[in-house]
Amino acid sequence: MAGRRKSLTPALEDYLKVIKQITEVQPVARVSIIARKMNVSLPSVTNAMKRLKDLGYIEYEKYGLITLTEKGKDRAKDLEKIHSEILDFFTEIIGIPEHLSEKISCQIEHFIDSKIQERFEKFVGILKKVPEEGCDELYKFLRENKSI
């Protein structure tokens, strides 16, 4: 396993999201289903599954069934949540077409930690209220930003 990164990469996070999607409609995932859904080769999926297992995100035995561990479920949920929030921001607030916002969201979601996500959620919530009552909140938020 020399040369492999011992951390969760954006590509591995994409596998987690797909496993979560699959296991929402059936009890377990299989390498072949993941490969088909992601349009990648079977060996690519097998390699990723080994890495995800080593990192503690999935339960997996060679040629066997794949399930998310609690750690894997938590990370997949976090990724889905921030993806949705970023997508809403670009489509609803900035007005970018959904197909472009989808691509942007897929790229950005991997680089958002919990602190940034919390701040982003707060900011989007304020922006959604700006026409009614959010101007003062937006001003306060921007001032707060300078003290971080």
C-alpha positions as CSV (number, residue, x, y, z in Angstrom):
1,M,0.0,0.0,0.0
2,A,3.0,2.3,-0.3
3,G,2.4,5.6,-2.1
4,R,-1.4,5.6,-1.3
5,R,-2.8,8.6,0.5
6,K,-4.1,7.6,3.9
7,S,-6.8,10.1,3.9
8,L,-10.3,10.5,2.4
9,T,-9.8,12.1,-1.0
10,P,-12.5,13.8,-3.1
11,A,-12.7,10.7,-5.4
12,L,-13.2,8.4,-2.4
13,E,-15.9,10.7,-1.1
14,D,-17.7,10.3,-4.4
15,Y,-17.7,6.6,-3.8
16,L,-19.2,7.1,-0.4
17,K,-22.0,9.1,-1.8
18,V,-22.8,6.5,-4.4
19,I,-22.7,3.7,-1.8
20,K,-25.2,5.7,0.3
21,Q,-27.5,6.2,-2.7
22,I,-27.4,2.5,-3.5
23,T,-28.0,1.4,0.1
24,E,-31.0,3.7,0.4
25,V,-32.9,1.5,-2.1
26,Q,-31.3,-1.9,-1.3
27,P,-29.6,-3.3,1.8
28,V,-26.0,-3.5,0.4
29,A,-23.9,-2.3,-2.5
30,R,-21.8,-4.4,-4.9
31,V,-18.7,-3.5,-6.8
32,S,-20.5,-4.1,-10.1
33,I,-23.3,-1.7,-9.2
34,I,-21.0,1.0,-8.1
35,A,-18.9,0.6,-11.2
36,R,-21.9,0.9,-13.4
37,K,-23.4,3.9,-11.5
38,M,-20.0,5.8,-11.6
39,N,-19.0,4.7,-15.1
40,V,-15.6,3.3,-13.9
41,S,-13.9,0.0,-14.1
42,L,-14.4,-2.9,-11.6
43,P,-10.7,-2.8,-10.6
44,S,-11.1,1.0,-9.9
45,V,-14.0,0.3,-7.6
46,T,-12.2,-2.6,-5.9
47,N,-9.2,-0.4,-5.2
48,A,-11.4,2.3,-3.8
49,M,-13.3,-0.1,-1.6
50,K,-10.0,-1.4,-0.1
51,R,-9.0,2.2,0.7
52,L,-12.4,3.1,2.2
53,K,-12.3,-0.1,4.3
54,D,-8.7,0.7,5.6
55,L,-10.0,4.2,6.5
56,G,-13.0,2.8,8.4
57,Y,-15.7,4.1,6.1
58,I,-17.1,0.8,4.9
59,E,-17.4,-2.9,5.6
60,Y,-16.1,-4.9,2.6
61,E,-14.7,-8.3,1.9
62,K,-13.2,-9.1,-1.5
63,Y,-16.1,-10.2,-3.9
64,G,-18.5,-9.4,-1.1
65,L,-21.1,-7.0,-0.1
66,I,-20.5,-3.4,0.8
67,T,-22.1,-1.4,3.6
68,L,-21.2,2.0,5.1
69,T,-20.0,2.1,8.7
70,E,-21.4,4.8,11.0
71,K,-18.4,6.9,10.1
72,G,-19.1,6.4,6.4
73,K,-22.8,7.2,6.8
74,D,-22.0,10.4,8.7
75,R,-19.5,11.6,6.1
76,A,-21.9,10.7,3.2
77,K,-24.7,12.7,4.9
78,D,-22.4,15.7,5.5
79,L,-21.4,15.6,1.8
80,E,-25.0,15.4,0.6
81,K,-26.0,18.3,2.9
82,I,-23.3,20.7,1.9
83,H,-23.8,19.7,-1.8
84,S,-27.5,20.7,-1.5
85,E,-26.6,23.9,0.3
86,I,-24.1,24.9,-2.4
87,L,-26.5,23.9,-5.1
88,D,-29.2,26.1,-3.6
89,F,-26.8,29.0,-3.2
90,F,-25.8,29.0,-6.8
91,T,-29.3,28.3,-8.3
92,E,-31.5,30.3,-5.9
93,I,-29.3,33.2,-4.9
94,I,-26.9,33.7,-7.7
95,G,-29.2,32.4,-10.4
96,I,-26.8,30.0,-12.2
97,P,-28.6,27.2,-14.1
98,E,-29.0,24.0,-12.1
99,H,-26.9,21.8,-14.4
100,L,-23.9,24.2,-14.0
101,S,-24.6,24.6,-10.3
102,E,-24.6,20.8,-10.0
103,K,-21.1,20.6,-11.4
104,I,-19.8,23.4,-9.2
105,S,-21.4,21.8,-6.1
106,C,-19.7,18.5,-6.8
107,Q,-16.3,20.1,-6.9
108,I,-16.6,22.4,-3.9
109,E,-18.3,20.0,-1.5
110,H,-15.1,18.1,-0.9
111,F,-13.3,21.1,0.5
112,I,-15.8,22.3,3.1
113,D,-15.2,21.4,6.7
114,S,-17.8,21.7,9.5
115,K,-16.8,25.2,10.5
116,I,-17.0,26.5,7.0
117,Q,-20.3,24.7,6.4
118,E,-21.8,26.2,9.5
119,R,-20.8,29.7,8.4
120,F,-22.0,29.1,4.9
121,E,-25.4,27.9,6.1
122,K,-25.7,31.1,8.3
123,F,-24.7,33.3,5.4
124,V,-27.2,31.7,2.9
125,G,-30.0,32.0,5.5
126,I,-29.3,35.7,5.9
127,L,-29.1,36.3,2.2
128,K,-32.5,34.5,1.7
129,K,-34.0,37.1,4.1
130,V,-32.3,40.2,2.8
131,P,-35.3,41.6,0.9
132,E,-37.5,41.4,3.9
133,E,-35.3,41.9,7.0
134,G,-31.8,40.7,6.3
135,C,-29.9,43.9,5.6
136,D,-29.0,44.5,9.2
137,E,-28.1,40.9,9.7
138,L,-26.0,40.9,6.5
139,Y,-24.1,43.9,7.7
140,K,-23.5,42.3,11.1
141,F,-22.4,39.1,9.4
142,L,-19.9,40.9,7.2
143,R,-18.5,42.8,10.2
144,E,-18.2,39.6,12.1
145,N,-16.1,38.2,9.3
146,K,-13.4,40.7,9.9
147,S,-12.9,39.6,13.4
148,I,-12.3,35.9,12.6
